[in-house]
Amino acid sequence: MRQFFVFARKEFYHIFRDKRTLLILFGMPVVQIILFGFAITNEIKNADIAVLDQSRDYYSTRLVQKLTAGGYFRIDRRLQSHRTIEDAFREGRIKMAVVIPPEFGQSFFHLKKAQVQLLADAGDPNTATTLINYASSIIGNYQQELNGQTQLPLTIDTTVTMQYNAALKSVFLFVPGVMTLILLLVSAMMTSITIAREKELGTMEILLVSPLPPPLIVLGKVVPYIVLSFINALMILALGVFLFGMPIRGSMVLLLMECVLFVLTSLSLGILISTVTDKQQTAMMASMMGLLMPTTLLSGFIFPIESMPLPLQWLSNLMPAKWFIIILKDIMLKGAGLEVIWLQTLVLCGMTLLFVAMSIRNFKTRLS
């Protein structure tokens, strides 16, 4: 056992001597969580719009003020006629145009009917739909304000409550996903080059004649990265909580234990990659390209799994990131305990054991 700790300590020294490894291990996750946390969002703010106000009365002016008061829209230009709308869209400076017809206020109060036309650039369908929904909601609130306390007979009053994220902050969605992606990629990438480095540098013979059996050699390679990756997880959690206001409603102890489990899963996957590759570059490319796109597309990080075809839904079950994202959201946002996330935890445990067993088997085969 003493020889194992000496071997693990040697790996620590090797990591700390390599400045590039430390930069990738600690610098890249910090930069990514900050960039992704601010850049990846499904909220739309300060969208440039054009306004064609043909009424120019108090009520139409008030409506335009309502549209721009929430920070979702800002007026890029005020149009003078319908003919200039298409030109404004062609220039690419606006995302939506609002057309208010003549005598807007009079039509609303006397004819009990007033129309507002919304035209959106559907070159990006998701953005166009979101902008239309924002504007429709604001116009609906303005209509209720004008109606005052007047209630029509047989009206249906709908009360909407958003559970777990009342402010609809998109960062609550993306921080767990980004955290999962960073831990998986960094942990797998860093460990995937460990045994591949020994092969490429010709130092594998030293390991062959060492008194340590292959299982302990694999574990000795993993132990330093377990510690460093857990520190990495703590840094990412701290950034998510203090920089983006991400709540932790569940048990902190349970959350940290699940982070350790996912780190072990990621590291064992990286070791598996390293045992089937002979060069560091090959191992790094396999860990980056083989994990980045599948994790991003099939983990539920960006696209809902329920909307995917059935074969892709089955394939997503093979992604460790899918199960960890569910665990993070349940603990951090819903305050769930182990009785809720036991299945996801069991799946990650099974994947970890499978990857470790395959790594040891491949390693022993390579050394025979």
C-alpha positions as CSV (number, residue, x, y, z in Angstrom):
1,M,0.0,0.0,0.0
2,R,2.9,2.3,0.7
3,Q,4.1,1.8,-2.9
4,F,0.7,2.9,-4.1
5,F,0.8,6.2,-2.2
6,V,4.3,6.8,-3.4
7,F,3.1,6.3,-7.0
8,A,0.0,8.6,-6.5
9,R,2.3,11.3,-4.9
10,K,4.6,11.0,-8.0
11,E,1.5,11.8,-10.2
12,F,0.7,14.8,-8.0
13,Y,4.3,16.1,-8.5
14,H,4.1,15.6,-12.2
15,I,0.8,17.5,-12.5
16,F,2.1,20.5,-10.4
17,R,5.3,20.7,-12.5
18,D,3.3,21.0,-15.7
19,K,2.0,24.6,-15.9
20,R,-0.1,23.9,-19.0
21,T,-1.9,21.1,-17.2
22,L,-2.7,23.3,-14.3
23,L,-3.9,26.1,-16.6
24,I,-6.3,23.7,-18.4
25,L,-7.4,22.1,-15.2
26,F,-8.2,25.3,-13.3
27,G,-8.1,28.2,-15.7
28,M,-10.3,26.8,-18.5
29,P,-13.3,25.9,-16.3
30,V,-13.3,29.4,-14.7
31,V,-13.3,31.1,-18.1
32,Q,-15.9,28.8,-19.5
33,I,-18.3,29.0,-16.7
34,I,-18.1,32.9,-16.8
35,L,-18.4,33.0,-20.6
36,F,-21.1,30.4,-20.9
37,G,-23.1,31.8,-17.9
38,F,-23.3,35.2,-19.5
39,A,-23.4,34.3,-23.2
40,I,-25.7,31.3,-23.2
41,T,-29.2,32.5,-22.5
42,N,-32.7,32.0,-23.9
43,E,-33.7,35.4,-22.7
44,I,-33.9,38.3,-25.1
45,K,-33.0,41.8,-24.1
46,N,-32.7,45.1,-25.9
47,A,-34.0,43.7,-29.1
48,D,-34.1,46.5,-31.7
49,I,-37.6,47.2,-33.1
50,A,-39.2,49.7,-35.4
51,V,-42.5,51.5,-34.6
52,L,-45.0,52.8,-37.0
53,D,-47.4,54.9,-34.9
54,Q,-50.1,56.2,-37.2
55,S,-52.3,57.4,-34.3
56,R,-49.8,59.5,-32.3
57,D,-52.3,60.0,-29.5
58,Y,-51.9,59.6,-25.7
59,Y,-52.8,55.9,-25.7
60,S,-50.5,54.8,-28.6
61,T,-47.6,56.8,-27.1
62,R,-48.3,55.1,-23.8
63,L,-48.3,51.7,-25.5
64,V,-44.9,52.3,-27.1
65,Q,-43.5,53.4,-23.7
66,K,-44.8,50.1,-22.1
67,L,-43.1,48.1,-24.8
68,T,-39.7,49.7,-24.1
69,A,-40.0,50.0,-20.3
70,G,-39.2,46.4,-19.5
71,G,-35.8,46.3,-21.2
72,Y,-36.9,43.7,-23.7
73,F,-37.2,46.1,-26.6
74,R,-35.5,49.3,-27.7
75,I,-36.7,51.5,-30.6
76,D,-34.2,51.6,-33.4
77,R,-36.3,53.8,-35.6
78,R,-39.7,55.3,-36.0
79,L,-41.2,54.6,-39.4
80,Q,-43.4,57.0,-41.4
81,S,-45.2,54.5,-43.7
82,H,-45.8,50.9,-44.4
83,R,-43.5,51.0,-47.4
84,T,-40.5,51.5,-45.1
85,I,-41.1,48.4,-43.0
86,E,-39.6,45.9,-45.4
87,D,-36.6,48.1,-46.0
88,A,-36.0,48.2,-42.3
89,F,-36.0,44.4,-42.1
90,R,-33.7,44.1,-45.2
91,E,-31.1,46.2,-43.5
92,G,-31.0,43.7,-40.7
93,R,-31.1,46.2,-37.9
94,I,-34.5,45.4,-36.5
95,K,-36.0,42.1,-35.2
96,M,-39.6,43.3,-35.1
97,A,-41.9,46.0,-36.2
98,V,-44.9,47.4,-34.3
99,V,-47.7,49.0,-36.4
100,I,-50.4,51.0,-34.5
101,P,-53.3,52.1,-36.7
102,P,-54.9,55.6,-36.8
103,E,-57.2,56.6,-34.0
104,F,-56.0,53.9,-31.7
105,G,-57.5,55.3,-28.5
106,Q,-60.8,56.2,-30.0
107,S,-61.2,52.7,-31.6
108,F,-60.4,51.1,-28.2
109,F,-62.9,53.1,-26.1
110,H,-65.7,53.8,-28.6
111,L,-65.6,50.8,-30.9
112,K,-64.4,48.4,-28.2
113,K,-61.8,47.1,-30.7
114,A,-58.3,48.2,-31.5
115,Q,-55.7,46.4,-33.5
116,V,-51.9,46.3,-33.2
117,Q,-49.9,44.6,-35.9
118,L,-46.6,42.8,-34.9
119,L,-44.2,41.8,-37.7
120,A,-41.1,39.8,-36.8
121,D,-38.1,38.6,-38.7
122,A,-38.6,34.8,-38.8
123,G,-35.1,34.1,-40.2
124,D,-34.5,32.9,-36.6
125,P,-37.9,31.3,-35.7
126,N,-37.2,30.9,-32.0
127,T,-36.2,34.5,-31.6
128,A,-39.2,35.7,-33.6
129,T,-41.6,33.6,-31.5
130,T,-40.1,34.8,-28.3
131,L,-40.3,38.5,-29.3
132,I,-43.9,38.1,-30.4
133,N,-44.8,36.4,-27.1
134,Y,-43.1,39.2,-25.1
135,A,-44.9,41.9,-27.1
136,S,-48.3,40.2,-26.9
137,S,-47.9,39.8,-23.1
138,I,-47.0,43.5,-22.7
139,I,-49.9,44.6,-24.9
140,G,-52.3,42.3,-22.9
141,N,-51.2,43.9,-19.7
142,Y,-51.7,47.3,-21.1
143,Q,-55.2,46.4,-22.2
144,Q,-56.0,45.3,-18.7
145,E,-54.7,48.6,-17.4
146,L,-56.9,50.5,-19.7
147,N,-59.9,48.4,-18.8
148,G,-59.4,49.1,-15.2
149,Q,-61.6,47.1,-12.9
150,T,-64.2,46.5,-15.6
151,Q,-64.9,42.8,-15.8
152,L,-66.8,41.2,-18.6
153,P,-69.3,38.4,-17.8
154,L,-68.1,34.9,-17.8
155,T,-64.4,35.8,-18.0
156,I,-61.8,33.2,-17.1
157,D,-59.1,34.5,-14.8
158,T,-55.9,32.5,-15.1
159,T,-53.2,32.7,-12.4
160,V,-49.8,31.5,-13.5
161,T,-47.1,30.4,-11.0
162,M,-43.6,29.5,-12.0
163,Q,-42.2,26.9,-9.6
164,Y,-38.5,26.7,-8.7
165,N,-37.6,29.7,-11.0
166,A,-40.2,32.4,-10.5
167,A,-38.1,35.0,-12.3
168,L,-37.6,32.7,-15.3
169,K,-33.8,33.2,-15.1
170,S,-32.2,31.2,-17.9
171,V,-29.0,31.0,-15.9
172,F,-30.7,28.5,-13.6
173,L,-31.0,26.3,-16.6
174,F,-27.6,26.7,-18.0
175,V,-25.3,26.7,-14.9
176,P,-26.0,22.9,-14.2
177,G,-25.5,22.1,-17.8
178,V,-22.3,24.1,-18.1
179,M,-21.0,22.7,-14.9
180,T,-21.6,19.1,-16.1
181,L,-20.1,19.8,-19.5
182,I,-16.9,21.3,-18.0
183,L,-16.4,18.6,-15.4
184,L,-16.9,15.9,-17.9
185,L,-14.6,17.3,-20.6
186,V,-11.8,18.5,-18.3
187,S,-11.8,15.4,-16.2
188,A,-12.0,13.0,-19.1
189,M,-9.5,15.0,-21.2
190,M,-6.9,15.3,-18.5
191,T,-7.0,11.6,-17.5
192,S,-7.2,10.4,-21.1
193,I,-3.7,11.5,-21.8
194,T,-2.1,9.9,-18.7
195,I,-1.5,6.4,-19.9
196,A,-1.2,7.5,-23.5
197,R,1.6,9.8,-22.3
198,E,3.4,6.9,-20.8
199,K,3.2,4.9,-24.0
200,E,4.2,7.8,-26.2
201,L,7.2,8.8,-24.0
202,G,8.4,5.2,-23.7
203,T,8.1,5.1,-19.9
204,M,5.6,2.3,-20.0
205,E,8.4,-0.2,-19.4
206,I,9.1,1.4,-16.0
207,L,5.5,0.8,-15.0
208,L,5.7,-2.8,-16.3
209,V,8.6,-3.7,-14.0
210,S,7.1,-1.8,-11.0
211,P,5.7,-4.0,-8.2
212,L,2.3,-2.5,-8.5
213,P,-0.4,-4.6,-10.3
214,P,-2.3,-3.0,-13.2
215,P,-5.4,-2.1,-11.1
216,L,-3.4,-0.1,-8.6
217,I,-1.5,1.7,-11.5
218,V,-4.8,2.8,-13.0
219,L,-6.1,3.9,-9.6
220,G,-2.8,5.7,-8.9
221,K,-3.2,7.6,-12.1
222,V,-6.8,8.6,-11.2
223,V,-6.3,9.6,-7.5
224,P,-4.6,13.0,-8.1
225,Y,-7.3,14.0,-10.6
226,I,-10.1,13.0,-8.2
227,V,-8.7,15.6,-5.7
228,L,-8.1,18.3,-8.3
229,S,-11.4,17.8,-10.1
230,F,-13.3,18.0,-6.8
231,I,-11.6,21.3,-6.2
232,N,-12.6,22.3,-9.7
233,A,-16.2,21.4,-8.9
234,L,-16.1,23.5,-5.7
235,M,-14.9,26.5,-7.8
236,I,-17.6,26.1,-10.4
237,L,-20.3,25.8,-7.6
238,A,-18.9,28.9,-6.0
239,L,-19.0,30.8,-9.2
240,G,-22.6,29.7,-9.9
241,V,-23.8,30.7,-6.5
242,F,-22.0,34.0,-5.9
243,L,-21.7,35.2,-9.5
244,F,-25.0,34.1,-11.0
245,G,-27.1,33.7,-7.9
246,M,-27.8,30.0,-8.4
247,P,-29.7,28.6,-5.4
248,I,-28.9,25.5,-3.5
249,R,-32.1,24.4,-1.9
250,G,-31.1,20.8,-1.1
251,S,-28.4,19.3,1.0
252,M,-24.9,20.6,0.4
253,V,-23.4,17.4,1.6
254,L,-25.5,15.4,-0.8
255,L,-24.6,17.8,-3.7
256,L,-20.9,17.4,-3.0
257,M,-21.1,13.7,-2.8
258,E,-22.9,13.6,-6.1
259,C,-20.2,15.8,-7.6
260,V,-17.5,13.4,-6.4
261,L,-19.5,10.5,-8.0
262,F,-19.7,12.3,-11.3
263,V,-16.0,13.3,-11.2
264,L,-15.2,9.6,-10.6
265,T,-17.4,8.7,-13.6
266,S,-15.7,11.2,-15.8
267,L,-12.2,10.2,-14.7
268,S,-12.9,6.5,-15.3
269,L,-14.2,7.4,-18.7
270,G,-11.0,9.3,-19.4
271,I,-8.9,6.4,-18.2
272,L,-10.8,4.1,-20.5
273,I,-10.0,6.3,-23.5
274,S,-6.4,6.4,-22.5
275,T,-6.1,2.6,-22.4
276,V,-7.2,2.2,-26.0
277,T,-5.1,5.0,-27.5
278,D,-1.3,5.2,-28.0
279,K,-0.7,8.9,-28.4
280,Q,-1.6,11.9,-26.3
281,Q,-3.1,13.8,-29.3
282,T,-5.3,10.9,-30.2
283,A,-6.5,10.6,-26.7
284,M,-7.2,14.3,-26.4
285,M,-9.1,14.4,-29.7
286,A,-11.1,11.3,-28.7
287,S,-12.1,12.9,-25.4
288,M,-12.9,16.3,-26.9
289,M,-14.7,15.3,-30.1
290,G,-16.1,12.1,-28.8
291,L,-17.7,13.7,-25.8
292,L,-18.4,17.3,-26.6
293,M,-21.0,17.0,-29.2
294,P,-22.9,14.0,-27.8
295,T,-22.9,15.6,-24.4
296,T,-24.2,18.9,-25.7
297,L,-26.9,17.5,-27.9
298,L,-28.1,14.4,-26.0
299,S,-27.8,15.3,-22.3
300,G,-30.8,17.6,-22.2
301,F,-28.4,20.6,-21.6
302,I,-29.8,22.6,-24.5
303,F,-32.4,20.6,-26.2
304,P,-35.2,18.7,-24.4
305,I,-34.8,15.0,-24.6
306,E,-38.6,14.4,-24.8
307,S,-38.7,16.2,-28.1
308,M,-36.1,13.9,-29.7
309,P,-36.9,10.8,-31.8
310,L,-37.2,7.7,-29.8
311,P,-33.8,6.2,-30.8
312,L,-32.0,9.3,-29.7
313,Q,-33.9,9.2,-26.4
314,W,-32.6,5.7,-25.9
315,L,-29.1,6.8,-26.9
316,S,-29.2,9.7,-24.4
317,N,-29.4,7.2,-21.5
318,L,-25.8,6.3,-22.3
319,M,-24.7,9.8,-21.6
320,P,-23.4,10.3,-18.0
321,A,-24.1,14.0,-18.3
322,K,-27.8,13.4,-18.7
323,W,-28.1,11.8,-15.3
324,F,-25.9,14.4,-13.5
325,I,-27.8,17.3,-14.9
326,I,-31.0,15.8,-13.5
327,I,-29.3,15.4,-10.1
328,L,-28.0,19.0,-10.1
329,K,-31.4,20.5,-11.0
330,D,-33.3,18.4,-8.4
331,I,-30.9,19.2,-5.6
332,M,-30.2,22.8,-6.4
333,L,-33.6,24.0,-7.6
334,K,-36.1,21.6,-6.1
335,G,-34.3,20.7,-2.8
336,A,-34.7,17.0,-3.5
337,G,-33.1,14.3,-1.4
338,L,-31.5,10.9,-2.1
339,E,-35.0,9.3,-2.1
340,V,-35.8,11.3,-5.3
341,I,-32.4,10.9,-7.2
342,W,-31.5,7.4,-6.2
343,L,-32.0,6.0,-9.7
344,Q,-29.8,8.6,-11.3
345,T,-27.2,8.0,-8.6
346,L,-27.3,4.3,-9.2
347,V,-26.9,4.7,-12.9
348,L,-23.7,6.8,-12.4
349,C,-22.4,4.2,-10.0
350,G,-22.9,1.5,-12.5
351,M,-21.3,3.5,-15.3
352,T,-18.3,4.2,-13.1
353,L,-17.8,0.5,-12.2
354,L,-18.2,-0.4,-15.8
355,F,-15.6,2.1,-17.1
356,V,-13.1,1.1,-14.4
357,A,-13.5,-2.6,-15.1
358,M,-13.1,-2.0,-18.9
359,S,-10.0,0.2,-18.2
360,I,-8.3,-2.4,-16.1
361,R,-9.1,-5.1,-18.6
362,N,-7.7,-3.1,-21.5
363,F,-4.7,-2.1,-19.5
364,K,-3.9,-5.7,-18.6
365,T,-4.3,-6.7,-22.2
366,R,-1.9,-4.0,-23.4
367,L,0.7,-5.1,-20.8
368,S,0.5,-8.9,-21.6
